[in-house]
């Protein structure tokens, strides 16, 4: 009986760990997103990115915007080689440093 309970607990922990890893893999990389934002977005949004940057929107606004990237006005001008992961990285960067985040940042 005790062995079965331990096996059940171990199985539950493994399942929860797998779910946690799946969610972690689904997130973007903010550091890479900052690089990609500078490389791909600043060319159209000004040399200083003064009209758009992480602190130009709230976290909720960035989530809404990137929930449907094809609806973003400049989407058609994005490089063809930009992958969904690249988009997620940029979205994570903008979200993590939004004006209502604990560490708001301008794109510099």
HELIX and SHEET records of a PDB file:
HELIX    1   1 UNK A    2  UNK A   26  1                                  25    
HELIX    2   2 UNK A   30  UNK A   40  1                                  11    
HELIX    3   3 UNK A   54  UNK A   56  5                                   3    
HELIX    4   4 UNK A   59  UNK A   66  1                                   8    
HELIX    5   5 UNK A   69  UNK A   71  5                                   3    
HELIX    6   6 UNK A   75  UNK A   77  5                                   3    
HELIX    7   7 UNK A   84  UNK A   96  1                                  13    
END                                                                             
